[in-house]
Amino acid sequence: MPYIRGFTMGGKLSKFGSTRHAKHFVAYHFIWIPKYRRDILVGKVAERLKQMLKEYAEEINCEVIAIEVRPDHVHVFLRAKPNLSPARIVGHLKGKSARKLLQEFPELRAKTTHGRLWSRSYFVASAGHITDEIVKHYVETQWERELKRREQ
């Protein structure tokens, strides 16, 4: 995925994704749990899950920033293209990882209900380079900046 380097926002060097018609920075933080929040994501299962999630994110052109697998929940922080919805991303990650984990670790079937590894629910939050206050200020002072530009 191509990036434009050198833009600064909030004093930090930023990395924006690019498509034919848009520059973007879309990042999501996902959290989900095994069915009934059972402590089953430990040892080799946890390590394998981390590998799978990175692989499956790359399949849909997402860039993993961080992954943490706890015994009873999973955190994934990733960047995505703007044409991917959070529901599609988490559905892909949970669906493929559940099938593969249950195949590779048959002992998990005994710890799950009806062969369902993940709870249907999840949490998602968007993350960005700038705060709500900065966006609000930018929008509110748009007309002032336009008048100053015209006076020059």
C-alpha positions in Angstrom: 0.0 0.0 0.0 1.6 3.3 -1.0 2.1 6.1 1.6 2.7 9.8 1.5 5.4 10.7 4.0 6.1 14.0 5.5 2.7 15.4 6.5 2.7 16.7 10.0 -0.3 16.7 12.3 0.0 17.5 15.9 3.8 17.7 15.6 4.1 14.0 14.5 5.3 12.7 11.2 2.2 11.0 9.7 1.7 8.2 7.3 -1.3 8.4 5.1 -2.7 5.6 2.9 -3.6 6.4 -0.7 -6.1 5.3 -3.2 -6.8 6.7 -6.7 -9.0 9.4 -5.3 -8.3 9.7 -1.6 -5.7 10.1 1.1 -6.7 8.4 4.3 -5.8 7.3 7.7 -8.4 4.8 9.0 -7.5 2.8 12.1 -9.7 0.6 14.3 -9.3 -1.0 17.7 -11.2 -4.3 18.0 -11.9 -6.3 21.1 -13.7 -9.7 21.2 -14.1 -12.6 23.5 -14.4 -16.4 23.3 -18.0 -17.7 23.8 -18.9 -17.3 27.5 -15.5 -15.5 28.0 -13.7 -18.7 28.8 -10.0 -18.7 29.5 -9.0 -20.7 26.5 -6.5 -18.5 24.6 -3.3 -19.6 26.3 0.0 -21.1 25.2 0.3 -22.4 21.7 -3.3 -21.4 20.9 -2.6 -17.7 21.8 0.7 -17.7 19.7 -1.0 -19.3 16.7 -3.9 -16.9 16.9 -1.6 -13.9 16.7 0.0 -15.3 13.6 -3.3 -16.1 12.0 -4.7 -12.6 12.7 -1.8 -10.9 11.1 -2.1 -13.2 8.1 -5.8 -12.8 7.7 -5.6 -9.0 8.1 -3.1 -8.9 5.3 -5.5 -10.9 3.1 -7.9 -7.9 3.1 -5.1 -5.3 2.8 -5.1 -4.2 6.5 -1.9 -3.3 8.4 -1.7 -4.7 11.9 -0.3 -2.1 14.3 -0.7 -4.2 17.5 -2.2 -7.5 18.7 -2.6 -8.7 22.2 -4.2 -12.1 23.0 -5.3 -12.5 26.6 -6.7 -15.8 28.0 -10.3 -14.5 27.8 -10.2 -11.7 25.1 -8.4 -10.4 22.0 -7.2 -6.9 21.1 -6.4 -6.0 17.5 -5.4 -2.5 16.4 -5.1 -2.1 12.7 -5.2 0.3 9.7 -7.6 -0.3 7.0 -8.6 1.1 3.6 -11.7 3.3 3.7 -13.8 0.9 1.6 -13.7 -1.8 4.4 -16.3 -1.6 7.1 -15.4 -2.5 10.7 -18.1 -5.3 10.5 -16.5 -6.8 7.4 -13.0 -6.7 9.0 -13.9 -8.3 12.3 -16.1 -10.9 10.5 -13.2 -11.9 8.4 -10.8 -12.1 11.3 -13.1 -14.0 13.7 -14.6 -16.3 11.1 -11.3 -17.6 9.6 -9.5 -17.7 12.9 -12.3 -19.7 14.6 -12.4 -22.3 11.8 -8.6 -22.7 11.7 -8.1 -22.8 15.5 -10.7 -25.5 15.9 -9.1 -27.5 13.2 -5.6 -27.2 14.5 -6.5 -27.6 18.2 -9.3 -30.2 18.4 -9.2 -30.0 22.2 -10.8 -26.5 22.0 -14.0 -28.1 20.8 -14.6 -29.6 24.2 -14.2 -26.1 25.7 -16.6 -24.4 23.3 -20.4 -24.6 22.8 -21.5 -26.3 19.6 -18.1 -25.6 18.0 -18.5 -21.9 18.3 -15.2 -20.3 19.4 -16.1 -16.6 19.5 -19.0 -14.7 21.0 -21.1 -12.9 18.3 -20.4 -9.5 19.9 -17.3 -7.3 19.6 -16.2 -3.8 20.4 -14.7 -1.4 17.9 -13.4 2.2 18.2 -11.9 4.3 15.5 -8.6 6.0 16.1 -6.9 8.9 14.3 -4.1 11.3 14.3 -6.0 14.3 15.6 -8.4 15.0 18.5 -12.1 16.0 18.4 -11.1 19.4 19.6 -8.7 20.0 16.7 -11.4 19.0 14.1 -14.0 21.2 15.8 -11.6 24.1 15.8 -10.7 23.6 12.2 -14.4 23.5 11.1 -15.3 26.5 13.3 -12.5 28.6 11.9 -12.8 27.6 8.3 -14.5 30.9 7.3 -11.9 33.0 9.1 -9.0 31.3 7.3 -10.8 31.7 4.0 -11.2 35.5 4.6 -7.5 35.9 5.6 -6.4 33.9 2.5 -8.5 36.2 0.2 -7.1 39.4 1.8 -3.6 38.4 0.9 
